[in-house]
Structures are given as C-alpha cells and as structure tokens.
C-alpha cells in the first residue's frame, strides 16, 4: 500500500508510478536463449515497468488460442493476482485473437513485443518526424486489433436520421484509423521530400557523411558526443536515441564531415517498425561510411553484429564500407588498436569511449578510409562533350572548372572509385579525357 509520503514523492516527481509487470518468455528452439530474456528485461525497464516476476516456458510451437498454452496462461494469472500486477508483457508477437484470449484469462492488460517497442519509441520520439513515424506504426498495429469484445463496438448508431443498418462503432473506428493513417503517410511523404532536398544540397558540397550504426546500448551516442562535442541524451537503456542527430565535425588534416547518430537496432526488430522508420534510416543508406559500434564486452557481440547487418541489408545499406568499432575495451582488458583489411584500409578499431582509449586511432582510421575512398582527377573535355559535362556535374563533385580557348573545359573532379568507374563506362567518354593519373587526395576543407 502506498504511504502518504510515497504518494507525495510521486506527485512531486511529475512522473507516473511504474506499472507492475509480469514478463513471459517461451522457448521454441534449442541453444542459447538467455540473450532474448536479458533483452526482454532491458525493454521492460526502458519502458518504465517494475518487473515483479518472469515466467518461462517451453513449447514446440505456439498455441493457436493463447500462444503460451492454457496451463501457462493460468500460471500467469496466479502470478498477476499474487503481485497485483497491472500488465503482462509477452516477449513474442501475438495475434489479435491470442492477445484477447490471454487478456481474458489473466485479467489485466497484455502487451506483446511489438507493442512494447512502440511504447518505448513513443516515449523517446522528440522531433516532429519521429512522432509521426511512431504514431503511424502504432495505428497500423492497432488496426489489426479492433476485434475486441467491447460492447460499444457492435452497437449501431442511433438518433434521428441514423437508425437502420447504419455504421457500427467498429466500422467507424476502422474508417477513422484508415483516414488518420492516410494523413500521416502524406505528412511523412512531405517530410521525406524535405529531407531528400536537404541531402541533395549536402551532396553538392563535398562534405562526406558518416552514420553511426549498431546494436542499441552499444555506445553510439557516447561516441557521437565525444567526436562532436554535442550533448545527445545518453542512458543505459534500449532506444535512448530515437531521432537522428547530425553534427559537423573536423578531424585531423582538415577533414570536414557530417556525423549522424541513429536509432539502435535489436534482435527480431519487427518489420513494420523498419518500414515506419525508413525515412529516418535513409540517412544510414545514403552515408559514405558506416561506423558500426559494437559492445565488445557483451558475450553475444557476434550475434548482435549479424542482427545489425540484417537490418542494414533490409534498408539497402549492406554495400556501404564499414569501420567496425569494438567499444568498451576497458571492461574486457583488450588493448586499443587498429586492424588493416585486404584493401589496406582500416576495417576494425578497438577503443573505449568511456575511458577515452583509442579515440585518436579511430579518428585517424576515418581519415585514412576517406583518403583511399576519394580520388582526384583532372579531365579535359572537348566542346562536343556538353552532355557528359552535365552528367559529371550531376554525379560527381566538380572542384573547379576552367574554360579552354579551344572551347572545351578543364575540370578538377573528386569522387569515389565507384563513381569514376561509372564515368568511364559512359558511351561518350574517352579515356584520353583524363590528363592526371589517379591519385588519392585529401578532401579540401569547406566553409569557415
């Protein structure tokens, strides 16, 4: 029972009291499963739940009616009554009918994994776009769950002019949901267009973009703050950062770049959430290099790397060069270091953001990566190559142009090796247009 003092503290804190939760996890396979359970506890804690008990089970396949089975559902009911729990959180995706049946048995609200993640997203979203994305994902999830047994959903509208077949409340709710989803999609499309215009403007200026990616709680935001001097929110919880944050940073050798901090990934990230946040994740897909931050102290680090790479493939970012950063070496006893790959570019860095170990090596690895990725060429184009010149301006970074007395152009061009390969495959390109041998160059500083 809550005392007067406790009630006063709750009111003064301005935060609602934590909901008492019963967690449920069912094993359907052999092998390690502890990481799934650990992640469930982290998700529930991040949502603000006070965990009273965790109930485990094992089945060969889900039960069609309740997912966890009748006997396990009754066990959960007893736990709910004993702890006076407010909510049951199931670490799996439930169908609407399974959620409804389970709710009837246990006698309190039931939340599945997707609903739990959406609730955390709703707490974390700060930007207008983030809030739109969260609401869209929530409504799409809710649209499948308008089959509850509430009596008001089956009543016909009454009143003058509304008698007869009419429209049931359930149909009204569905229609309102569809209309709201359409409106949100239109708003997000507008935001996505604005983001694309900003990205296009950035591409006109030769400033490379790096995106921090990785499993949630791996230390991306801490690294972002350390490199940029920003003050992005940091907490030991899942999805502490939801909205993308971008900052300009200057590294050794006057290398200017844009660094982007993005939402962390988790295992079994629901597909509808990836779809809802695709406009945000486009910042990852459009990056020049990905800094893949890994919690090296986590025994499941390799599995987390695979989960992140799965999401990167889903958003079309699997071919972007990566620098794998093994963070938190202060917890493992490993030494700071850099590993050079077959292409003679840095591919792995061991560091600790918290202990400030290996950060200079990481910055140098980023610089060396760009020195190898960016090439400088000088092209002499004849007057007849006007179409090719326009394509070069559209695709590559033209640093300078000089008009020749013969009527042609002398272009100083900077781009990646892939872009130059594309240029040389154009039908009206002549290899003699290149007058300076290929050579790595340092990106010129831009702006003040």
C-alpha positions in Angstrom: 0.0 0.0 0.0 1.3 3.4 -0.9 2.0 5.7 2.0 1.2 9.4 2.1 4.9 10.2 1.9 5.4 7.9 -1.2 2.3 9.4 -2.8 3.7 12.9 -2.2 7.1 11.9 -3.7 5.4 10.5 -6.8 3.3 13.7 -7.3 6.3 15.9 -6.8 8.4 14.0 -9.2 6.0 14.7 -12.0 6.3 11.1 -13.3 3.6 8.4 -13.1 4.2 5.5 -10.8 5.8 2.5 -12.6 3.4 -0.3 -13.6 3.9 -3.6 -12.0 4.6 -6.1 -14.8 4.8 -9.9 -15.2 7.2 -10.9 -18.0 6.6 -14.1 -20.1 9.1 -15.7 -22.4 8.6 -19.0 -24.2 11.5 -21.1 -25.8 10.8 -22.7 -29.1 14.3 -23.8 -30.1 17.4 -25.4 -28.7 20.5 -23.5 -28.0 21.3 -20.2 -26.2 18.2 -18.1 -25.3 19.5 -16.1 -22.3 20.1 -13.1 -24.5 16.5 -12.9 -25.6 15.5 -12.9 -21.9 18.0 -10.3 -21.0 16.8 -8.1 -23.8 13.2 -8.5 -22.6 14.2 -7.2 -19.2 16.0 -4.2 -20.8 13.0 -3.4 -22.9 10.6 -3.6 -20.0 12.9 -1.5 -17.9 13.3 1.1 -20.7 9.5 1.3 -20.9 9.3 2.1 -17.2 7.9 -1.2 -15.9 8.5 -2.5 -12.4 9.2 -6.2 -13.0 7.5 -8.4 -10.4 8.2 -11.8 -11.9 9.5 -13.5 -15.0 7.7 -16.7 -16.2 9.5 -19.0 -18.6 8.0 -21.8 -20.7 8.9 -24.2 -23.4 6.9 -25.3 -26.3 7.4 -27.0 -29.7 5.0 -24.5 -31.4 2.7 -21.6 -30.3 -0.8 -22.4 -29.1 -3.4 -21.1 -31.6 -5.7 -19.7 -28.9 -3.3 -18.1 -26.3 0.2 -18.6 -27.8 1.6 -19.7 -24.4 -0.9 -22.5 -23.8 -3.8 -22.8 -21.3 -1.7 -24.2 -18.4 0.9 -21.5 -18.7 -1.8 -18.8 -19.0 -3.3 -20.0 -15.7 0.2 -19.8 -14.2 0.5 -16.2 -15.4 -3.0 -15.4 -13.9 -1.9 -16.7 -10.5 1.3 -14.5 -10.7 -0.8 -11.5 -11.7 -3.1 -12.0 -8.7 -0.2 -12.6 -6.3 1.7 -9.4 -7.4 -1.4 -7.3 -8.1 0.2 -6.7 -11.5 -1.0 -4.1 -13.9 0.3 -5.6 -17.1 1.6 -8.8 -18.7 4.4 -8.4 -21.3 4.9 -11.3 -23.7 8.3 -11.4 -25.5 6.7 -12.5 -28.7 4.3 -11.1 -31.3 0.7 -12.1 -30.6 -2.1 -12.3 -33.0 -5.2 -10.2 -32.1 -7.2 -13.2 -31.0 -4.3 -14.6 -28.9 -3.9 -11.2 -27.2 -7.7 -11.0 -26.5 -7.9 -14.6 -25.1 -4.9 -14.2 -23.0 -6.2 -10.9 -21.6 -9.5 -12.6 -20.6 -7.6 -15.3 -18.7 -5.0 -13.3 -16.8 -7.4 -10.4 -16.0 -5.2 -7.5 -16.9 -3.7 -5.8 -20.0 -1.5 -7.9 -22.2 1.3 -6.3 -24.3 3.3 -8.2 -27.0 6.8 -7.4 -28.1 5.9 -5.1 -30.9 3.5 -3.0 -28.7 6.2 -2.8 -26.0 8.8 -1.4 -28.5 6.3 1.0 -29.9 5.6 2.3 -26.4 9.3 2.9 -25.9 9.5 4.7 -29.3 6.6 6.9 -28.2 8.5 7.9 -25.1 11.7 8.6 -27.0 10.5 10.5 -30.0 11.3 14.2 -29.8 11.2 15.5 -33.4 8.1 16.1 -35.5 9.1 13.4 -37.9 9.8 10.9 -35.1 6.4 11.5 -33.5 4.7 11.0 -36.9 6.6 7.7 -37.5 5.7 6.4 -34.1 2.0 7.3 -34.4 1.9 5.7 -37.9 3.4 2.5 -36.6 1.1 2.4 -33.6 -2.0 2.9 -35.7 -1.0 0.2 -38.1 -0.5 -2.1 -35.2 -3.8 -1.1 -33.6 -5.7 -1.5 -36.9 -5.3 -5.3 -36.6 -6.6 -5.3 -33.1 -10.1 -3.8 -33.5 -11.7 -7.2 -32.9 -12.0 -6.8 -29.1 -15.2 -7.8 -27.4 -16.2 -4.4 -26.3 -20.0 -4.0 -26.5 -19.8 -0.4 -27.8 -18.0 -1.7 -30.9 -21.1 -3.7 -32.0 -23.8 -1.2 -31.3 -25.5 0.6 -34.2 -25.5 4.4 -34.2 -28.9 5.7 -33.0 -30.6 9.0 -33.3 -32.8 10.9 -35.9 -31.6 10.0 -39.3 -29.2 7.4 -38.1 -31.5 4.5 -37.5 -31.4 1.4 -39.6 -28.4 -0.6 -40.9 -26.1 2.4 -40.3 -22.5 2.0 -39.3 -21.3 0.1 -36.3 -18.8 1.6 -33.9 -16.2 -0.9 -35.1 -16.6 0.2 -38.7 -16.4 3.8 -37.6 -13.2 3.1 -35.7 -11.7 1.3 -38.7 -12.7 4.2 -41.0 -11.2 6.8 -38.7 -8.0 4.8 -38.4 -7.7 4.5 -42.2 -8.2 8.2 -42.6 -5.6 9.0 -39.9 -3.1 6.6 -41.4 -3.5 8.2 -44.9 -3.0 11.7 -43.4 0.2 10.6 -41.6 1.5 9.0 -44.7 1.0 12.2 -46.6 2.8 14.2 -43.8 5.7 11.8 -43.7 6.0 11.9 -47.5 6.3 15.7 -47.2 9.0 15.3 -44.5 10.8 12.7 -46.6 10.8 15.1 -49.6 12.2 17.9 -47.4 14.9 15.5 -46.1 15.8 14.5 -49.6 16.2 18.1 -50.6 18.5 18.8 -47.7 20.5 15.7 -48.5 20.8 16.8 -52.1 22.1 20.2 -51.0 24.7 18.5 -48.8 25.8 16.3 -51.7 26.5 19.5 -53.8 29.2 20.4 -51.2 32.0 17.8 -50.9 31.4 17.0 -47.2 31.3 13.3 -46.5 28.7 11.8 -44.3 29.3 9.1 -41.7 26.5 7.3 -39.9 26.9 5.6 -36.6 25.1 2.3 -36.5 25.0 -0.7 -34.1 23.1 -2.6 -31.6 21.2 -0.5 -29.2 23.1 0.4 -26.0 26.5 -0.2 -27.7 27.7 3.3 -27.0 26.9 5.1 -30.3 25.6 8.3 -28.7 28.6 8.4 -26.3 31.0 8.2 -29.2 28.9 10.8 -31.1 29.2 13.2 -28.2 32.9 12.6 -27.8 33.7 13.2 -31.5 31.4 16.2 -32.0 31.2 17.8 -28.6 27.4 17.5 -28.7 25.1 16.8 -25.8 22.9 13.9 -27.1 20.9 12.1 -24.4 22.8 9.1 -23.1 21.3 6.4 -20.8 21.9 2.7 -20.0 18.7 1.7 -21.7 17.4 0.5 -25.0 16.5 3.1 -27.7 17.8 6.0 -25.6 18.3 7.7 -29.0 15.4 7.6 -31.5 15.5 10.7 -33.6 18.6 11.0 -35.9 21.1 13.8 -34.9 23.6 15.2 -37.3 26.6 17.4 -36.5 29.5 18.7 -38.4 33.0 17.7 -37.2 36.6 18.4 -38.3 39.2 15.7 -37.9 42.9 15.6 -38.4 44.1 17.0 -41.7 41.3 19.5 -42.0 38.8 16.7 -43.0 35.3 18.1 -42.5 32.5 15.6 -42.3 28.9 15.2 -41.2 28.4 12.6 -38.4 24.9 11.1 -37.9 23.7 9.3 -34.8 20.8 7.0 -35.5 18.4 4.7 -33.7 20.0 1.4 -32.4 18.9 -2.0 -33.6 17.8 -5.0 -31.7 17.2 -8.7 -32.5 13.9 -9.6 -34.0 13.1 -5.9 -34.9 9.6 -6.1 -36.2 9.5 -5.4 -40.0 6.7 -2.8 -39.7 9.0 -0.8 -37.5 11.7 -0.8 -40.1 9.1 0.2 -42.7 7.8 3.0 -40.4 11.3 4.4 -39.8 12.7 4.0 -43.3 12.8 7.8 -43.9 15.0 8.1 -40.8 17.1 5.1 -41.8 17.7 6.7 -45.2 20.4 8.7 -43.6 22.2 5.5 -43.0 21.6 4.2 -46.6 23.0 7.5 -48.0 26.1 7.6 -45.9 29.6 7.3 -47.4 30.9 5.2 -44.5 29.2 3.4 -41.6 30.8 3.3 -38.2 29.5 0.0 -36.8 29.7 0.4 -32.9 29.9 -2.9 -31.1 29.8 -3.6 -27.3 32.9 -5.8 -27.1 32.1 -6.7 -23.5 28.8 -8.4 -24.5 29.2 -12.2 -24.8 26.6 -12.1 -27.7 28.5 -9.4 -29.6 28.9 -11.6 -32.8 25.2 -12.3 -32.8 24.4 -8.6 -32.4 26.7 -7.8 -35.4 24.7 -10.2 -37.5 21.4 -8.7 -36.4 22.7 -5.2 -37.3 23.9 -6.4 -40.7 20.4 -7.9 -41.4 18.7 -4.6 -40.8 21.4 -2.8 -43.0 20.6 -5.3 -45.8 16.9 -4.6 -45.4 17.4 -0.9 -45.9 19.8 -1.3 -48.8 23.0 -0.2 -46.9 24.8 -3.6 -47.0 27.4 -2.5 -49.5 28.5 0.8 -47.8 32.1 0.5 -46.4 32.2 -0.2 -42.6 34.6 0.5 -39.9 33.8 -1.8 -37.0 34.5 -0.1 -33.7 34.8 -2.5 -30.7 33.8 -0.3 -27.8 34.1 -0.8 -24.0 37.5 -2.5 -24.1 38.0 -1.1 -20.6 35.6 -3.9 -19.5 37.4 -6.7 -21.4 41.1 -5.8 -20.9 41.8 -5.5 -24.6 44.3 -3.0 -25.9 43.5 -0.1 -28.2 44.4 -0.9 -31.8 43.5 -0.8 -35.5 43.2 -3.7 -38.0 44.0 -3.1 -41.6 42.0 -5.0 -44.2 42.9 -6.5 -47.5 42.3 -3.2 -49.3 44.9 -1.6 -47.0 42.2 0.5 -45.3 41.4 0.4 -41.6 38.5 -2.0 -41.0 38.4 -2.6 -37.2 39.2 -0.3 -34.3 39.4 -1.3 -30.6 38.6 1.6 -28.2 36.7 2.7 -25.1 34.7 5.9 -25.3 34.1 6.0 -21.5 37.9 5.6 -20.7 38.9 7.7 -23.7 41.2 5.0 -25.1 41.8 4.5 -28.8 39.8 7.5 -29.9 42.7 9.2 -31.8 43.3 5.9 -33.6 39.6 5.9 -34.6 39.8 9.4 -36.0 42.9 8.6 -37.9 41.2 5.4 -39.3 38.3 7.5 -40.6 40.7 9.9 -42.3 42.7 7.1 -43.9 39.5 5.5 -45.1 38.5 8.7 -46.9 41.9 9.2 -48.3 41.5 5.8 -50.0 37.9 6.2 -51.0 38.1 9.7 -52.6 40.1 10.1 -55.8 41.1 13.3 -57.6 41.2 13.5 -61.4 41.6 16.3 -63.9 39.5 16.0 -67.1 39.9 17.9 -70.4 36.6 17.8 -72.3 36.1 19.0 -75.9 33.2 21.3 -76.9 31.2 18.2 -78.1 31.1 16.7 -74.6 28.5 19.0 -73.2 26.2 16.2 -72.3 29.0 14.3 -70.5 29.9 17.6 -68.7 26.3 17.9 -67.4 26.3 14.3 -66.2 29.6 14.9 -64.4 28.2 17.8 -62.6 25.1 15.8 -61.6 27.0 12.7 -60.4 30.5 13.8 -59.3 32.0 16.6 -57.2 33.5 19.3 -59.5 36.0 21.2 -57.5 37.0 23.7 -60.3 36.3 24.4 -63.9 38.4 26.4 -66.5 37.2 27.3 -69.9 39.7 26.5 -72.6 40.5 28.7 -75.6 39.5 25.7 -77.9 36.0 25.9 -76.5 36.3 22.9 -74.2 36.6 22.7 -70.4 39.2 21.6 -67.9 37.5 20.1 -64.8 39.1 19.2 -61.4 36.9 16.4 -60.2 36.7 14.5 -56.9 34.7 11.3 -56.4 34.8 7.7 -55.2 36.4 5.0 -57.3 32.9 3.6 -58.0 31.8 6.9 -59.4 34.8 7.1 -61.7 34.2 3.5 -62.8 30.6 4.6 -63.7 32.0 7.6 -65.7 34.4 5.5 -67.7 31.5 3.2 -68.8 29.6 6.1 -70.3 29.3 5.7 -74.2 30.6 9.2 -74.9 33.6 9.0 -72.5 37.1 8.9 -73.9 40.0 7.7 -71.7 42.1 10.4 -73.2 39.9 12.9 -71.4 41.9 12.0 -68.2 45.1 14.1 -68.0 46.1 13.5 -64.4 46.9 10.0 -63.2 44.6 8.6 -60.5 45.8 9.5 -57.0 44.2 9.6 -53.6 43.6 13.1 -52.3 42.6 14.7 -49.0 39.2 16.3 -49.0 39.5 20.1 -49.1 38.0 21.9 -46.0 34.8 23.7 -46.8 33.2 26.6 -45.1 34.6 28.6 -42.3 
